[in-house]
Amino acid sequence: MDSPATLQTALNEDGWDIVITDHNLPEFGSEAAIRQVKQADLDLPIIIVSGCIGEEVAVAAMKSGAHDYIMKGNLSRLVPAIERELREAQNRHEHRGAQETIQYLAYHDALTGLCNRAEFEQRLARALKSAGADSQHALFYLDMDQFKIVNDTCGHVAGDELLKQVALLLKGPVRDSDTLARLGGDEFGVLLDHCSLSHAEEVAERMLQLVKEFRFAWLDKTFTIGASIGLVMLDNPNQTHTELLRAADMACYAAKDKGRGRVHVYRPDDVELTQRRGEMEWVSQLTRALQDKQFVLHKQCIIALEGATPGPSCEFLLRLRGRDGNLILPGAFIPAAERYNLMPKLDRWVLKQAFAHLAQQFATRQARADSIYFINLSGATLGDETYLQFVKEALSRNGIPPQAICFEVTETTAIANLTSALAFIQNVKSLGCKVALDDFGSGLSSFSYLKTLAADYLKIDGAFVRDMLEDPMDAAIVQAINSIGHVAGLKTIAEFVEHEDIQTKLAEIGVDYAQGYAIHRPQPVNEACMI
């Protein structure tokens, strides 16, 4: 090329690797060629070839962008110089590619190509600064409803492919000014810029419809997919992006609780979400309590009424020591533990602590083999196939006679998890342990399940016992449960015995055992039962 025009025409074409220019080409020397290549913003190595070039000129050429200069009298250097510069150019290209990849991954999800959570949170924080009555934005938290089925049935490769296809699907209703992100797992976030609540609801419903109509095919299987969305409006700059994401997450799970495949709009006065927020705070506190040993084991003695003659018995009860040092009863935190699947951990903690206490009691002969020690179990633990082995190993390790242990399951839990309950009762009784049905009478079909659930003890629901002296109906129910329990071959225990008069009445009816504040208030396990 002997002119700027011909060089520009060449530079406009792809495929060039290097530029070699004569320093003294008439009307188009190396200085002009270097300047034109640089203006084209091309990373092409430039080598100057000259018959005569001074040192100062050569230095100036190198500073302006030349990579090397070769004297025509020493052209043997040209080929090695070309090879070297091509290698260096390739290295620069690869380095740039790596940097671009790193930069891309810093802001994008590697699987779907959408924004990642970190970038989404940054954009959400920026949107918050402009939020107000005249400038609303909307936040979606979308969670897929059947992702786990695909993942478990077809494997992670299929799960990844499903996420990629859903990501493409969700792009449809989103404007260029909006942000769609994968927040993690099967959860997606959407930020709608300058959007009213009514429009946000329309977009959310359109997304749900697209997902509902979508069919995911993998090998010989086809899956119907669903999703739930939590929607939060950004109309208060005093909120934080963390608070907004938490609110959207809670709203999403409220949508799931209501039947899935729907949108739940977050409102500050939402009773359901206030309850869920409280439960989520409990989950955090319970997790810390397990780590920091803030749980405390208590026991409450159970006495035999007329005609029953076992050794002293008791029920182990869980307590939580609050931040202020006061004890918190399980009614406050068990609902959250059940909802968020923490009960198996709590059940194991109770058994481990109870068995450690009993091992010491049996070793010092403060416990007797004819006593019964009651331990509560949750529905989640009934379905835990590894729990029975855990019990078996704990009995052996602590040297506890199995016949001294009775596992309590509430009647409603047993009926709601009937298959698991039947299997558990059969298996735990094969170890020699006993089973009690707790809160009996609270269910709708209590008596019909007595034949099916082969329990040893029937604990009469305290709701009937508490007022049985004032309420003839309650007294009749207690008497009926006691009679039918005896016919079924079960021993009966009355709970919530809070007055001596109730204890006397229970003995007259023929109830076998009594438990309640009139007999013994719960106390730490290391204190002796004083009755």
Secondary structure by P-SEA (a helix, b strand, c coil): cccaaaaaaaaacccccbbbbbcccccccaaaaaaaaaaaccbbbbbbbbccccaaaaaaaaaaccccccccccccaaaaaaaaaaaaaaaaaaaaaaaaaaaaaaccccccccccaaaaaaaaaaaaaaccccbbbbbbbcccccaaaaaaaccaaaaaaaaaaaaaaacccccccbbbbbccccbbbbbbccccaaaaaaaaaaaaaaaaabbbbcccbbbbbbbbbbbbbcccccccaaaaaaaaaaaaaaaaaacccbbbbbbcccaaaaaaaaaaaaaaaaaaaaaaccbbbbbbbbbbcccccccbbbbbbbbbbccccccccccccaaaaaaacaaaaaaaaaaaaaaaaaaaaaaaccccccbbbbbbbccccccccaaaaaaaaaaaaaccccccbbbbbcaaaaaaaaaaaaaaaaaaaaacbbbbbcccccccccccccccccccbbbccccccccccccaaaaaaaaaaaaaaaaabbbbbbcccccaaaaaaaaaacccccccccccccccccccccc
